[in-house]
Amino acid sequence: MSKSSKPPKDPDGRMSLGDHLRELRNRLVKSVLAIVACTIVAAFFSKELLHLLMEPLPACTPAQLADPHFHGHCAQVAVIGVTAPFALTLKVCITAGLVGAVPIWLYQLWAFISPGLHKNERRYSMGFLAAGTPLFLGGAACAYLLMPTTIRVLGSFTPIGAQQILPVDGYLNIATRMVLVFGAAFEFPLILVMLNFTGALSGKRMLGWWRGMVMAITVFAAFATPSADPVSMLALAAPIWVLFFVAVAIALLNDRRRRRRNPDAGLGDEEASHLDLSVEGVGGVQGVEASGPVGASAAPLASVPSARAETVDDDIT
């Protein structure tokens, strides 16, 4: 006896709670497997990755260590602990796996959301991936470029006469956090654009939020950057400001295109559509000829005696 085939999927994307949980599990498993695979590949290049991440560190030379004037301008890099080198290598490889698997787990995220969308909204999947991957990588690159400034500003607080000893694990904690936070922050404008394309958020409403968004992005940048200098904060906040206003412009253009195709596209489910109550003028009066009696054998109306006239004639006779 053959196995029963699976029931067909609902074309509207309706799923039960159990189906949603199974779908979430499958998407998470695929994302984790992709991250693990990229982590294994990154393990073969662990030394190169460690050197790349530690390059922004201002390591002191032996001559600088003996000169007290260099205190605070460079640091003595140290690895503390027997298992620290292995933990550092594992941390760097996992971070590289997260960054390398960006297209895969972004697609899994969109694939989990897309069944609840209409068919005409699912075509944005490739656009979501095409824009999401470079945005995340751009945020990670921005974090890496800010690392020298961040380390230099933090090291400037070293007291005079003290030598700064910089544990590598503490530095890598800051570096990996900045890479992941900056990459995720650059995805925020893309999420706003996708909400607009699915009809959940209008461009006009996004534009009305610009003051609050600028303030929220600034506060987020202040907490996301480990250094207290305004340069690092503005280096994170300024690109997100620009991306936010680009997202607003795209949303406004999309709303205009949508209204051109359907004037009622921006209405809610409980709003009535606009009615055209304007009165059009009549060009002129046209005469209409009276139609004759129905039937070829019908006599003219004037020649047909009425039933009342026949009754009067009978009474007289």
C-alpha positions in Angstrom: 0.0 0.0 0.0 1.5 3.3 -1.0 2.1 6.0 1.5 -0.5 8.8 1.7 0.7 11.9 0.0 0.9 15.2 1.9 -2.1 17.5 1.7 -1.6 20.3 -0.8 -0.5 23.7 0.6 -3.0 26.4 1.1 -2.5 28.9 -1.8 -3.3 31.8 0.7 -0.5 30.6 3.0 -2.8 29.7 5.9 -1.1 27.3 8.4 -2.0 25.9 11.8 0.1 26.6 14.8 1.8 23.2 14.6 2.7 23.9 10.9 4.2 27.3 11.9 6.3 25.7 14.6 7.5 23.0 12.2 8.3 25.5 9.6 10.2 27.6 12.1 12.2 24.6 13.2 13.1 23.7 9.6 14.2 27.2 8.8 16.3 27.4 12.0 18.0 24.0 11.3 18.9 25.1 7.7 20.3 28.4 9.0 22.4 26.7 11.7 23.7 24.1 9.2 24.7 26.9 6.9 26.5 28.7 9.7 28.3 25.5 10.8 29.4 24.9 7.2 30.8 28.4 6.9 32.4 28.1 10.3 34.2 24.9 9.2 35.5 26.6 6.1 36.6 29.6 8.1 38.6 27.3 10.4 41.0 26.6 7.6 41.8 30.4 7.4 41.7 31.0 11.2 45.2 32.4 11.4 44.6 34.9 8.5 41.3 36.0 10.2 43.0 36.5 13.6 45.7 38.6 11.9 43.0 40.6 10.1 41.1 41.4 13.3 44.1 42.2 15.3 45.7 44.4 12.7 43.9 47.6 14.1 45.5 47.0 17.5 48.3 49.5 18.3 50.8 47.0 19.6 53.9 48.5 21.3 57.4 47.7 20.1 60.1 47.0 22.6 61.5 50.5 22.2 58.0 52.0 22.8 57.6 49.9 25.9 60.7 51.4 27.4 59.6 55.0 26.6 57.1 56.4 29.0 55.9 58.9 26.5 54.2 56.2 24.5 52.0 55.1 27.4 48.4 55.3 26.3 49.3 55.4 22.6 50.0 51.7 22.3 49.3 48.5 24.2 51.0 45.3 25.1 48.8 42.6 23.5 48.6 39.5 25.7 46.8 36.1 25.6 45.8 35.1 29.1 45.0 31.5 29.9 45.9 28.1 28.5 42.6 27.6 26.6 42.4 31.2 25.5 44.0 30.7 22.0 41.5 27.9 21.2 38.6 29.9 22.5 39.7 32.9 20.4 40.0 30.9 17.3 36.6 29.3 17.8 35.0 32.7 18.4 36.6 34.2 15.3 35.5 31.3 13.2 31.9 31.4 14.4 31.7 35.1 13.7 33.1 34.5 10.2 30.5 31.8 9.8 27.7 34.1 10.7 28.9 36.7 8.3 29.6 34.2 5.5 26.2 32.6 5.8 24.3 35.9 5.6 22.6 35.1 2.2 21.4 31.8 3.5 19.9 32.8 6.8 18.4 35.9 5.3 16.7 33.8 2.7 15.4 31.4 5.5 14.0 34.4 7.4 12.2 35.7 4.3 11.0 32.2 3.4 9.4 31.9 6.9 7.6 35.2 6.4 6.6 34.9 2.8 3.8 32.2 3.1 1.7 34.8 4.9 2.1 37.2 1.9 0.2 37.5 -1.3 1.6 36.0 -4.5 2.4 39.4 -5.9 4.4 40.2 -2.7 6.5 37.1 -2.8 8.4 38.2 -5.9 10.4 40.6 -3.7 12.4 37.7 -2.2 15.3 38.1 -4.6 15.3 41.8 -4.0 15.4 41.3 -0.3 18.5 39.0 -0.6 20.2 41.2 -3.2 19.9 44.3 -0.9 20.2 42.6 2.5 23.6 40.8 1.9 25.6 43.9 0.8 24.0 46.0 3.6 25.0 43.5 6.3 28.5 43.2 4.8 28.7 47.0 4.5 27.9 47.4 8.2 30.5 44.8 9.1 33.1 46.7 7.0 32.2 50.0 8.7 32.7 48.4 12.1 36.1 47.1 11.0 37.2 50.5 9.8 36.1 52.1 13.1 38.2 49.7 15.2 41.5 51.7 15.1 39.7 54.9 16.2 37.8 53.0 18.9 40.9 51.4 20.3 42.9 54.7 20.2 40.1 56.6 22.0 39.7 53.9 24.7 43.5 53.7 25.2 43.8 57.5 25.7 42.2 57.1 29.2 45.3 55.1 30.4 46.8 56.9 33.4 50.2 58.5 33.0 53.0 56.1 34.1 50.9 53.0 33.6 51.3 50.5 30.8 48.2 49.2 29.1 48.0 45.4 28.8 45.3 44.5 26.3 43.9 41.0 26.6 43.1 39.7 23.1 39.8 38.0 24.2 38.5 41.3 25.5 39.4 43.1 22.3 37.8 40.3 20.2 34.6 40.5 22.3 34.3 44.2 21.3 35.3 43.6 17.7 32.8 40.7 17.1 30.0 42.6 18.8 30.6 45.7 16.7 30.7 43.6 13.5 27.4 41.9 14.2 25.6 45.0 15.6 26.7 47.2 12.7 25.7 44.6 10.2 22.2 44.1 11.8 21.7 47.9 12.1 22.3 48.4 8.4 19.4 46.0 7.8 16.8 48.2 9.5 16.0 50.5 6.5 15.6 47.3 4.4 13.0 46.0 6.8 11.1 49.3 6.5 11.1 49.1 2.7 9.8 45.5 2.8 7.0 46.5 5.2 6.0 49.2 2.7 6.1 46.8 -0.2 3.8 44.4 1.6 1.4 47.3 2.4 1.9 47.3 6.2 3.5 50.7 6.3 3.1 53.7 4.1 5.8 56.1 3.0 3.9 59.1 4.4 3.9 57.6 7.8 7.6 56.8 7.6 8.3 60.4 6.7 6.3 61.6 9.6 8.6 59.6 11.9 11.8 61.2 10.8 12.5 63.2 13.9 12.0 60.3 16.2 14.0 58.0 13.9 17.0 60.3 13.8 16.9 60.6 17.6 16.5 56.8 18.1 19.3 56.0 15.6 21.6 58.4 17.4 20.8 56.9 20.8 21.3 53.4 19.4 24.7 54.4 17.9 25.8 55.8 21.3 25.1 52.5 23.0 26.3 50.3 20.2 29.8 51.9 19.9 32.0 51.0 22.9 34.0 54.2 22.8 32.6 57.5 24.1 33.9 59.7 21.3 31.4 61.4 18.9 33.4 60.3 15.9 32.6 56.6 16.3 29.0 57.3 17.1 28.5 59.5 14.1 30.3 57.0 11.9 27.6 54.5 12.7 24.6 56.9 12.9 25.3 58.9 9.7 25.0 55.9 7.3 21.8 54.7 9.0 20.4 58.2 8.7 21.1 58.2 5.0 19.7 54.7 4.5 16.6 55.6 6.4 15.8 58.6 4.1 16.6 56.4 1.1 14.1 53.9 2.4 11.5 56.7 2.8 12.1 57.9 -0.8 11.7 54.3 -2.1 8.5 53.9 -0.1 7.0 57.2 -1.4 7.7 56.2 -5.0 6.2 52.8 -4.4 3.1 54.4 -2.9 2.7 56.7 -5.9 3.1 53.8 -8.3 0.5 51.8 -6.3 -2.0 54.7 -6.3 -1.6 55.2 -10.0 -2.6 51.6 -10.6 -5.3 51.4 -7.9 -6.6 54.6 -6.4 -8.0 52.6 -3.4 -4.7 50.8 -2.7 -3.9 52.9 0.4 -7.3 52.4 2.1 -7.8 50.3 5.1 -10.1 47.3 5.4 -12.8 49.4 7.1 -12.4 52.6 4.9 -14.8 53.3 2.1 -13.5 53.8 -1.4 -13.6 57.3 -3.0 -16.7 57.9 -5.1 -16.7 60.2 -8.1 -19.8 62.4 -7.5 -19.0 65.0 -10.1 -21.8 65.9 -12.6 -20.9 65.7 -16.3 -22.6 68.2 -18.6 -25.0 67.1 -21.4 -23.8 68.0 -24.9 -27.3 68.7 -26.3 -31.0 67.6 -26.5 -31.8 64.8 -28.8 -35.3 64.2 -30.1 -36.9 60.8 -29.8 -39.6 59.6 -32.2 -42.6 57.9 -30.8 -42.8 54.3 -31.7 -45.9 52.9 -33.3 -48.1 50.1 -32.0 -46.6 46.7 -31.6 -47.5 44.3 -34.4 -48.1 44.7 -38.1 -51.9 44.3 -38.0 -52.5 46.8 -35.2 -54.7 49.7 -36.2 -53.9 53.3 -35.3 -54.9 54.3 -31.8 -57.4 56.9 -33.0 -59.4 54.4 -35.1 -59.8 51.8 -32.4 -63.2 52.4 -30.6 -63.2 52.1 -26.9 -65.1 49.5 -25.0 -67.1 52.1 -23.2 -68.4 53.6 -26.5 -69.7 50.2 -27.6 -71.5 49.7 -24.4 -73.4 53.1 -24.8 -74.4 52.2 -28.3 -75.9 48.9 -27.2 -77.9 50.7 -24.5 -79.4 53.2 -27.0 -80.6 50.5 -29.3 
